[in-house]
Amino acid sequence: MDDAIFLILSTGKVFRGKRFGAAGEITGELVFTTAMTGYLETLTDPSYYGQIVIQTFPLIGNYGVIPQDLESGGLALQAYIVREWCQEPSNFRSEGDLDAFLKKRGVIGLYGVDTRALTRIVREYGVMNARVSRRPELSEEEWAALREFRVTGAVEAVTGRAETETAAEGARSGPLVALWDLGAKENIRRELLKRGCRVLTVPGHTSAARVRALRPDGIMLTNGPGDPAENTEIIAALRDLAADAIPTFGICLGHQLLALSQGAGTVKLKYGHRGANQPARHLPTGRVYITSQNHGYAVVSETLPPSARVSFLNVNDGTCEGVDYDGMPAFSVQFHPEAAAGPLDTGFLFDRFLTLIRKGG
């Protein structure tokens, strides 16, 4: 448990820590999340694919591991960094601790790291590559590999491989929603089931023709990892489906891909928005919602077509947090309305989606 391990940044800065979880060495994109709770949801969020995640809150793991709270069946992140992990969690729902959880899933953990200083570096220099290593120094070849590392093929790496249908008890006649799995968090499905939907989950590589053949009442575009512009086939499929006027709701990566399909552009943020305390202003009402977010790219508001308008803005940096479309029954948000940051403030967006479906587009 006291094995020394090093985090080597692409800037040359080295942090010494101790290892918990799995053994090994790994390279990834270094990011931070400011969430004070929800570490299980963070660990199991597929949107962290390819990334080394820093928790800014100093004590992690105090309520253990609760299987019912997991957002997916696996862990997509490269490594996990905390100031301190709780070795004796206390919660009546807990079924284990973080060390065993990470070991079982092959993810390296670092603790005893000055996460405050590390986060300040990422805020100043932006998201950067880093390597978790048993040695504080890298060879020339390792430095070259570190600097060249890129997160690619992210959606294909985390999406499901087969179509699956689920329905809440007594909801067999409810509206059929095609949940386009781009790296979906489980709670999106739960929110739809709670509202009486039948949810047919389809893989990220599903074609427009296949979605059309399923005859869904609505389409849910989920969250997911990576550069949105890399997903050219999905963007083309969404552009193809636009004329079908199927009610569509996009979240996070789904929000970005829907915008790209309509001719808008995206940009990589300096250090992204990751945490449960991101303020988003609803422009039609002026109301500010505290939202949960996990993304490193944003839709560029100025590139939206005339048939689309910004519905939410991030209060901190003014980036686009939502889009409404006039030419089709579709809307999207950059934040996670299923993540209970408020805790229920933005759940009305799922109700809005169901209203669109009932109106038949």
MILUMMI-263741 format. One line per 10 residues: number of its first residue (from 1); for each residue x, y, z of C-alpha. Coordinates in nm, 4 decimals, always signed. Example, Ala and Ser with C-alpha at 12.3 -4.5 7.8 and 13.67 -1.06 7.14 Angstrom:
1	+1.2300,-0.4500,+0.7800; +1.3670,-0.1060,+0.7140
//
This chain:
1	+0.0000,+0.0000,+0.0000; +0.2973,+0.2363,+0.0571; +0.4503,+0.1866,-0.2888; +0.5976,+0.5125,-0.4169; +0.4582,+0.6227,-0.7524; +0.5142,+0.9348,-0.9623; +0.2965,+1.1590,-1.1749; +0.5061,+1.3169,-1.4499; +0.3495,+1.6120,-1.6329; +0.4307,+1.7026,-1.9920
11	+0.5642,+2.0330,-1.8522; +0.8367,+1.8382,-1.6691; +0.6878,+1.8817,-1.3218; +0.6913,+1.5624,-1.1107; +0.4607,+1.4773,-0.8190; +0.5416,+1.1936,-0.5807; +0.2581,+0.9924,-0.4291; +0.1657,+0.6489,-0.3024; -0.0185,+0.3829,-0.4935; -0.3551,+0.2271,-0.4199
21	-0.5753,+0.0285,-0.6532; -0.4073,-0.1543,-0.9418; -0.0345,-0.1616,-1.0131; +0.1164,-0.0461,-1.3394; +0.2103,+0.2565,-1.5490; -0.0164,+0.4597,-1.7749; -0.0334,+0.7760,-1.9887; -0.3419,+0.9955,-2.0125; -0.4915,+1.3408,-2.0375; -0.4820,+1.5125,-1.6969
31	-0.8096,+1.6754,-1.5839; -0.9734,+1.7700,-1.2555; -1.3251,+1.7566,-1.1122; -1.4495,+1.9842,-0.8336; -1.7334,+1.7569,-0.7177; -1.7405,+1.7137,-0.3394; -1.9489,+1.3951,-0.3556; -2.0306,+1.1451,-0.6285; -1.6864,+0.9899,-0.6642; -1.8469,+0.6602,-0.7673
41	-2.0369,+0.8349,-1.0455; -1.7127,+1.0044,-1.1517; -1.5183,+0.6789,-1.1603; -1.7834,+0.5017,-1.3688; -1.8624,+0.7874,-1.6095; -1.7523,+0.6744,-1.9605; -1.6886,+1.0394,-2.0518; -1.3551,+1.0149,-1.8649; -1.2169,+0.7720,-2.1207; -0.8422,+0.8250,-2.1708
51	-0.8090,+1.0686,-1.8818; -0.6240,+1.0832,-1.5506; -0.8742,+1.2333,-1.3071; -0.7842,+1.4557,-1.0099; -1.0406,+1.4938,-0.7297; -1.0035,+1.8435,-0.5830; -1.1990,+1.7499,-0.2685; -0.9351,+1.6185,-0.0248; -1.1036,+1.3097,+0.1263; -1.2480,+1.0512,-0.1115
61	-1.4049,+0.7130,-0.0416; -1.5671,+0.7830,+0.2943; -1.8971,+0.6165,+0.2026; -1.7348,+0.3208,+0.0310; -1.8522,+0.1471,-0.2845; -2.2266,+0.1303,-0.3526; -2.3072,-0.0756,-0.6649; -2.6492,+0.0894,-0.7108; -2.4794,+0.4281,-0.7632; -2.2515,+0.3240,-1.0498
71	-2.3116,+0.4923,-1.3860; -2.1725,+0.2069,-1.5971; -2.0387,-0.1445,-1.5650; -1.6735,-0.0501,-1.6115; -1.4138,+0.2206,-1.5579; -1.2949,+0.4170,-1.8629; -1.0472,+0.6533,-1.6961; -0.6725,+0.5878,-1.7053; -0.5866,+0.6677,-1.3424; -0.7343,+0.8340,-1.0329
81	-0.5639,+1.0902,-0.8075; -0.6762,+1.1912,-0.4569; -0.5244,+1.3705,-0.1594; -0.6456,+1.1056,+0.0838; -0.8603,+0.7937,+0.0473; -1.0715,+0.6614,+0.3311; -0.9578,+0.3111,+0.4290; -1.2500,+0.2510,+0.6661; -1.5649,+0.3738,+0.4889; -1.8889,+0.4003,+0.6828
91	-2.2227,+0.3609,+0.5075; -2.4964,+0.1030,+0.5488; -2.5114,+0.0599,+0.1688; -2.1372,+0.0139,+0.1226; -2.0068,-0.3142,-0.0163; -1.6337,-0.2426,-0.0182; -1.3613,+0.0207,-0.0370; -1.1980,+0.2125,-0.3208; -0.8705,+0.0208,-0.3088; -1.0386,-0.3134,-0.3813
101	-1.2756,-0.1485,-0.6319; -0.9888,-0.0041,-0.8383; -0.7803,-0.3211,-0.8116; -1.0652,-0.5362,-0.9447; -1.1103,-0.3067,-1.2452; -0.7419,-0.2546,-1.3205; -0.7256,+0.1211,-1.2546; -0.4225,+0.2800,-1.0879; -0.4857,+0.5115,-0.7932; -0.2503,+0.7730,-0.6465
111	-0.2876,+0.9284,-0.3014; -0.0764,+1.1535,-0.0837; -0.0482,+1.3941,-0.3784; -0.0817,+1.7713,-0.3320; -0.4002,+1.7910,-0.5386; -0.4414,+2.1649,-0.4707; -0.1053,+2.2460,-0.6291; -0.1701,+2.0000,-0.9121; -0.5102,+2.1534,-0.9907; -0.3628,+2.5037,-0.9974
121	-0.1123,+2.3895,-1.2607; -0.3910,+2.2503,-1.4802; -0.5909,+2.5721,-1.4379; -0.2898,+2.7810,-1.5382; -0.1553,+2.5729,-1.8271; -0.4693,+2.3871,-1.9309; -0.5402,+2.0178,-1.9804; -0.2129,+1.8368,-2.0445; -0.0729,+1.4896,-2.0902; +0.0783,+1.3098,-1.7929
131	+0.2252,+0.9714,-1.7089; +0.1907,+0.7605,-1.3978; +0.5258,+0.5882,-1.3510; +0.7210,+0.3871,-1.0962; +1.0205,+0.6071,-1.1783; +1.0512,+0.9872,-1.1483; +1.2347,+1.0108,-1.4811; +1.1406,+0.9095,-1.8342; +1.3545,+0.8017,-2.1268; +1.3625,+1.0074,-2.4475
141	+1.1261,+0.7570,-2.6115; +0.8824,+0.7793,-2.3196; +0.8891,+1.1599,-2.3324; +0.8107,+1.1496,-2.7044; +0.5189,+0.9097,-2.6462; +0.3898,+1.1267,-2.3627; +0.3859,+1.4424,-2.5729; +0.2230,+1.2676,-2.8692; -0.0557,+1.0991,-2.6695; -0.4080,+1.1797,-2.7894
151	-0.7483,+1.0500,-2.6861; -0.8888,+0.8965,-3.0056; -1.1579,+0.6427,-3.0910; -1.3240,+0.7281,-2.7621; -1.6916,+0.6683,-2.8426; -1.6210,+0.3358,-3.0121; -1.4213,+0.2281,-2.7050; -1.7034,+0.2854,-2.4553; -2.0292,+0.2334,-2.6467; -2.2332,-0.0834,-2.6138
161	-2.2035,-0.3551,-2.8765; -2.5663,-0.4624,-2.9112; -2.9185,-0.3248,-2.9036; -3.0978,-0.3741,-2.5719; -3.4508,-0.2813,-2.4688; -3.5657,-0.2018,-2.1154; -3.8963,-0.0839,-1.9746; -4.0312,-0.0031,-1.6313; -4.2926,-0.2371,-1.4894; -4.6300,-0.1591,-1.6442
171	-4.4762,+0.0608,-1.9156; -4.4812,-0.1851,-2.2060; -4.7049,+0.0487,-2.4037; -4.5072,+0.3645,-2.3296; -4.3272,+0.5719,-2.5950; -4.0231,+0.4069,-2.7525; -3.7036,+0.6090,-2.7096; -3.3902,+0.5177,-2.9022; -3.1093,+0.5893,-2.6572; -2.8043,+0.6497,-2.8760
181	-2.5236,+0.5189,-2.6569; -2.2190,+0.7416,-2.7030; -2.0866,+0.6434,-2.3600; -2.4126,+0.6673,-2.1676; -2.4485,+0.7219,-1.7960; -2.7004,+0.4821,-1.6477; -2.9063,+0.7560,-1.4846; -3.0188,+0.8888,-1.8247; -3.1905,+0.5565,-1.8850; -3.3371,+0.5630,-1.5318
191	-3.4903,+0.9070,-1.5884; -3.6589,+0.7877,-1.9081; -3.7861,+0.4687,-1.7458; -3.9206,+0.6722,-1.4550; -4.1360,+0.8598,-1.7050; -4.2862,+0.5446,-1.8524; -4.0681,+0.5158,-2.1631; -3.9534,+0.1984,-2.3306; -3.5817,+0.2497,-2.3845; -3.4085,+0.0830,-2.6773
201	-3.0348,+0.1394,-2.6417; -2.8430,+0.1393,-2.9704; -2.4622,+0.1439,-3.0163; -2.2820,+0.4616,-3.1161; -2.2026,+0.3283,-3.4652; -2.5719,+0.2717,-3.5490; -2.6689,+0.4041,-3.8929; -2.9472,+0.6506,-3.9682; -3.1247,+0.3788,-4.1667; -3.1266,+0.1464,-3.8680
211	-3.2598,+0.4144,-3.6317; -3.5284,+0.5006,-3.8862; -3.6245,+0.1319,-3.9169; -3.6777,+0.1101,-3.5398; -3.9513,+0.3756,-3.5707; -3.8743,+0.5386,-3.2340; -4.1029,+0.8019,-3.0852; -3.7971,+0.9940,-2.9709; -3.4162,+0.9926,-2.9828; -3.1934,+1.0496,-2.6806
221	-2.8330,+1.1423,-2.7615; -2.6202,+1.0636,-2.4572; -2.3003,+1.1893,-2.3051; -1.9683,+1.0419,-2.4112; -1.5922,+1.1024,-2.4318; -1.3443,+1.2554,-2.6727; -1.3364,+1.5184,-2.9447; -1.6907,+1.5534,-3.0853; -1.5673,+1.6472,-3.4343; -1.3947,+1.3071,-3.4617
231	-1.7333,+1.1305,-3.4874; -1.7981,+1.2085,-3.8528; -2.0228,+0.9067,-3.9195; -2.2520,+0.9840,-3.6251; -2.2695,+1.3506,-3.7275; -2.3670,+1.2482,-4.0812; -2.6328,+1.0097,-3.9462; -2.7859,+1.2866,-3.7332; -2.7881,+1.5206,-4.0330; -2.9667,+1.2499,-4.2333
241	-3.2290,+1.1975,-3.9607; -3.3048,+1.5682,-3.9162; -3.5652,+1.5633,-4.1948; -3.7586,+1.2846,-4.0177; -3.8686,+1.5272,-3.7442; -3.8199,+1.2704,-3.4653; -3.8204,+1.4459,-3.1248; -3.4574,+1.4565,-3.0129; -3.2870,+1.5457,-2.6847; -2.9063,+1.5699,-2.6629
251	-2.6952,+1.5720,-2.3473; -2.3247,+1.6653,-2.3282; -2.1530,+1.4952,-2.6263; -2.4998,+1.4429,-2.7749; -2.5509,+1.8202,-2.7529; -2.2242,+1.8805,-2.9379; -2.2878,+1.6215,-3.2102; -2.6369,+1.7562,-3.2770; -2.4908,+2.1063,-3.3213; -2.2162,+1.9763,-3.5508
261	-2.4781,+1.7979,-3.7622; -2.6469,+2.1337,-3.8206; -2.3293,+2.3075,-3.9328; -2.2031,+2.4514,-3.6036; -1.8463,+2.4198,-3.4735; -1.6889,+2.3105,-3.1461; -1.3771,+2.4207,-2.9575; -1.1580,+2.2573,-2.6947; -1.1707,+2.4405,-2.3615; -0.8575,+2.5265,-2.1645
271	-0.9392,+2.2947,-1.8746; -1.3037,+2.2072,-1.9287; -1.6016,+2.1998,-1.6949; -1.5969,+1.9034,-1.4565; -1.7874,+1.9050,-1.1305; -2.1283,+1.9422,-0.9705; -2.1309,+2.3192,-0.9195; -2.1321,+2.4735,-1.2673; -2.3781,+2.7659,-1.3004; -2.5852,+2.7731,-1.6208
281	-2.8211,+3.0622,-1.7007; -3.1489,+2.9811,-1.8774; -3.1755,+3.2720,-2.1206; -3.5572,+3.2744,-2.1683; -3.6163,+3.3142,-1.7913; -3.2857,+3.4493,-1.6591; -3.2827,+3.1783,-1.3935; -2.9460,+3.0266,-1.2969; -2.9239,+2.6517,-1.2331; -2.6366,+2.4790,-1.0535
291	-2.5486,+2.1892,-1.2801; -2.3293,+1.8814,-1.2988; -2.0893,+1.8814,-1.5935; -1.8072,+1.6763,-1.7436; -1.6772,+1.7983,-2.0777; -1.3669,+1.9418,-2.2391; -1.5268,+2.0829,-2.5566; -1.7988,+2.3408,-2.6170; -2.0279,+2.4409,-2.9027; -1.9262,+2.7799,-3.0465
301	-2.2435,+2.9894,-3.0181; -2.1560,+3.2153,-3.3121; -2.1421,+2.9184,-3.5509; -2.4992,+2.7992,-3.4913; -2.7318,+2.8231,-3.7927; -3.0152,+3.0809,-3.8004; -3.2642,+2.8031,-3.7171; -3.0948,+2.7415,-3.3812; -3.0629,+2.9605,-3.0744; -2.8666,+2.9385,-2.7510
311	-3.0906,+2.8490,-2.4563; -2.8342,+2.8241,-2.1724; -2.5027,+2.9999,-2.1101; -2.2293,+2.9141,-1.8613; -2.2205,+3.1979,-1.6086; -1.8456,+3.1621,-1.5482; -1.7118,+3.1820,-1.9029; -2.0111,+3.2517,-2.1298; -1.9831,+2.9286,-2.3273; -2.2861,+2.7620,-2.4831
321	-2.4729,+2.5308,-2.2437; -2.7859,+2.4606,-2.4462; -2.9457,+2.4958,-2.7887; -3.3071,+2.5020,-2.9089; -3.3810,+2.4222,-3.2747; -3.6656,+2.5925,-3.4625; -3.6542,+2.3811,-3.7776; -3.6950,+2.0458,-3.6019; -3.8346,+1.9137,-3.2709; -3.4960,+1.9029,-3.0999
331	-3.3069,+2.0636,-2.8151; -2.9895,+1.9896,-2.6230; -2.7912,+2.0850,-2.3132; -2.4223,+2.0664,-2.2320; -2.4784,+1.9822,-1.8644; -2.6263,+1.6678,-1.7051; -2.9920,+1.7092,-1.6023; -2.9967,+1.3475,-1.4810; -2.7092,+1.4011,-1.2360; -2.9116,+1.5622,-0.9534
341	-2.6805,+1.8566,-0.8904; -2.9687,+2.0770,-0.7795; -3.0691,+1.8008,-0.6942; -3.3828,+1.8039,-0.9137; -3.3713,+2.1519,-1.0674; -3.3198,+2.0570,-1.4330; -3.5243,+1.7362,-1.4377; -3.7905,+1.9362,-1.6215; -3.5832,+1.8897,-1.9385; -3.6780,+1.5219,-1.9479
351	-4.0419,+1.6269,-1.9074; -3.9976,+1.8670,-2.1971; -3.8635,+1.5815,-2.4086; -4.1684,+1.3685,-2.3233; -4.3973,+1.6590,-2.4151; -4.2313,+1.6771,-2.7586; -4.2826,+1.3047,-2.8016; -4.6530,+1.3226,-2.7059; -4.6997,+1.6000,-2.9605; -4.5505,+1.3690,-3.2208
361	-4.2740,+1.6135,-3.3048
//
